Amino acid sequence: MASNYLNIIEPIIKKYDGKKEAIISILQDVQTQLRWLPGDVLALISKKLKIPLSSLYSIATFYKSFYLKPRGENLVTVCLGTACHVRGASLILDELERKLKIKSGETTQDHKITLECVNCVGACALGPIVIVNDDYYGQMTKVKVDKLVDHLLGKKE
C-alpha cells in the first residue's frame, strides 16, 4: 500500500532536499495531498528520511493540525464560541450531526464531509457561524443547514 504513495511523497521530500529539519513542512504537504497521514505513509517517510517512526508519530499527535484518521473532502466547522453559543450554535451542531449521521470529530462513511467544532473563529457578529472549507456561512439556521448539507452531498434542492 505504501508504494502507492511514493509518487506523492518523493516529490515532496525532494522539494525540501530531503532535510530532516523540514519534517513539519513535509508532513503538512503530504497531508494537503491526502487529507490525512496514514500509518503506512508515515512509515514510508520514516524510512526515506531515516527518522524513527515514533518521532513522526510524536510530531503528528502533538500538533492539532495533523490528522491520523481519514478526513472528508469537505471540512464543516461549527463555531461554539460565546457569541455563537448564545445565538444557538449548539442547535446548529445538533442539526448537522443529525443530518450527516455523525458526531463532531467524525467523517461521513463516503468521506465527503468531516464535522468539527472550534471555540471561536473571530466572526462573532455573524454568529452562529458554520465554515465549509474556506467559506463562511453566518446567521446559520436549521433551514440553512439542511440546504447546505444537501448541496454538499450533491442532492437536488
N, C-alpha and C positions, 0 to 999 in steps of 0.2 A: 504493500500500500504506500509506503513512504516514497518509493521510487516514482510514484505518480506525481509527487510534489517537487521532484528535482527541477523541473522546468520553471517552477515558481521561485524556489529557494536559491538556486545557484545564481541567477542574475542579481538578486537582492544582495547576497553575500559579496558578489563581485563589485556591486555599486559602492560598498563600504570597504573595498580592498581586503575583505576577509579579516578585518580588525576586530578583535575581541572587545575592544573598548566601545564599539558601535552596536553592541548586542541589543540594547533597548531599541535603537532605531531599526535594527534588522527585524526584531520581533514585531514592532509596530507595522513595518511594511508588509511582513508576511501576514499579519492579522488583517491588514487592509485588503489583501488579496483573497483570503479565505474566510473572513469574518470571525475567525476564532483560531486558537492554537491547538490543533490536535496533538495528542501524545506522540504519535509516530513522527510528526513534523518536528517537534522539539527534540526527539531522539536523533533525527537526521541533522538538525542544526548543531546539536551537541557533537556529533561525530565530525561534521565538516569543520567546525571551529575549534575542536579539541577542548571543549568546555564541559565540565561534568554536568550530566543531565539534572542532577539535584540543584545545581546553581541556576539552571534555566527555570526550573520549577519555582525556586525561591523568588526569582525576579517576577515570573508570571503570576504568582499568588500575592506578592507584596503590592504590586501596582493594580489599582482598581480598574484601570483601563484595559487590562488584558483579560481575555475570556478563554476558559478551558472547556467550555461547553458550546455546542453549536449555537449560532445566532441566526436570527431571521434576516431575510432580505431587507426588511423594514424594521427600524427601531422606533417603537412608540413609547414615549416618555411622558409620564404624568407628574406634574409638579404638585407636591404636597406641602409646600411652604405655607406659612401662616396666612398670607393673603388669599392664596388659592384654597386653603383648607376651609376658611370661614365662608368662602363662596361655593362650597360643595364639591371640592376636588375628590373627596372620598367616594361620593356618589358616582362621579365620572369614572373613577378607578373600578368601582364595583360593576358598572355597566360594561366597561371594556373587558373585564375578566369574564363576565357572563357571556358577552357576545363572542369573545375569542376562545372561550372554554379553557383558559389558562389563568394562572395566578401571576402576580408581579414577579419578575425574575425568570419567567419561563418563556419558551418558544413554542409556537404552534407546531403541530406534527408535520405540516407541509413546509416548515421552515420559512414561511412568508413573513411572520411577524414575531418579534421579541418585545415583550412588555416589561417596562421597568419604571420605578419611581425615583424621584430625586427630591431633596429637601427644598431647593429653591433654584429657579432659573433666572431670577432677576428681572422678570417681566410682570411684576405684581399688578400693575394696572390692567393687565389683560386676563387676569385670573377668573375662573380656573383655566389653566392652560395645558394643552397637550402638544407635544412636539413629535412630529413624524419625520425622522431623519433630520433634515435641517430646516423644516418648515414649521412655523409656529401657528397654532390654532387657538385663538383666545376666546374668552367668554363661552367656553365649551358647555354644551348641554347634552342630555341623553339623546335627543333627536340628532344633534350634530355628530355624536359618537356613532350612532347607527349608520349614518351616511358615510362617515369617514371609514369605518371598518368595511362596509360594503364596497367602497371604492378600492381600498387596499386589497381586498380579496377578489377583486375583479367582478363583483356581482353588479348586475344592472340595477339602477336606481328606479 
